[in-house]
Amino acid sequence: SRAVGGCAEPCRPQSQECMALLGLDTAQKRGIFAGYVLLWVSSHLLVYSSRRAGAPPYNPASVVLLTEAVKLALALSLYFAYDAGAPTTTGGGCAKLAEHVSLAPELPLKYIMPALLYCGYNNLVYANLAVFDPGTYNVLLQLRLVLTGLLYQALFARRLNRNQWLALVAITLGCVVKEADKLSAGGGKGPLRASLGAWMLLLVQMLCSVLAGLYNELLL
């Protein structure tokens, strides 16, 4: 414990302080965060395995379409469960949804552009994981944070502070250090010796994510 103002206050473990700093101050939030990370990593491993030679062929666009349909079903289910309220004489959850949409009919139209960008991003996951292994892919994809910082400063005319620039430099150096040994791996056949087209697709994927995020920031 530690004394604060003459009173003894129990010290919180450092791990709890870090969790609170991230906003993960409850067991439910920590569970959701851990589940998200697990699903994110597992999905990339599964996609990479499915794109290797010998795996059953399938259409990646169909997988993306089914994934988005599941997301829509979950979103509607949560809306009807928590936001639609109890059914009234004027109609149930669908009528309430139509009422909410009618209050701001231009809002769905504004989100068409980020939706298309995220659709392109999700399709490029399959194309890029056919070239890069999951570790290399996820490390290189973190460079989108650098692009986000640069474009955010340029488009919104807001200067990043020193700590934010240091964070971007640290991310860049971390990516370079992590993947430096692969530049000469495999006699010129390492994961970083991909074709120019593969690198361009990875850059397009990063730009889709960055521009969609910035567009959402603009809408907010």
Secondary structure, DSSP 8 states (H G I E B T S, - for coil): -EEETTEEE----HHHHHHHHTT--SHHHHHHHHHHHHHHHHHHHHHHHHTSTTS----HHHHHHHHHHHHHHHHHHHIIIIIS-S-BTTB-HHHHHHHHHHHSTHHHHHTHHHHHHHHHHHHHHHHHHTTS-HHHHHHHHTHHHHHHHHHHHHHH-----HHHHHHHHHHHHHHHHHHGGGTTGGGTTSGGG--HHHHHHHHHHHHHHHHHHHHHHHH-
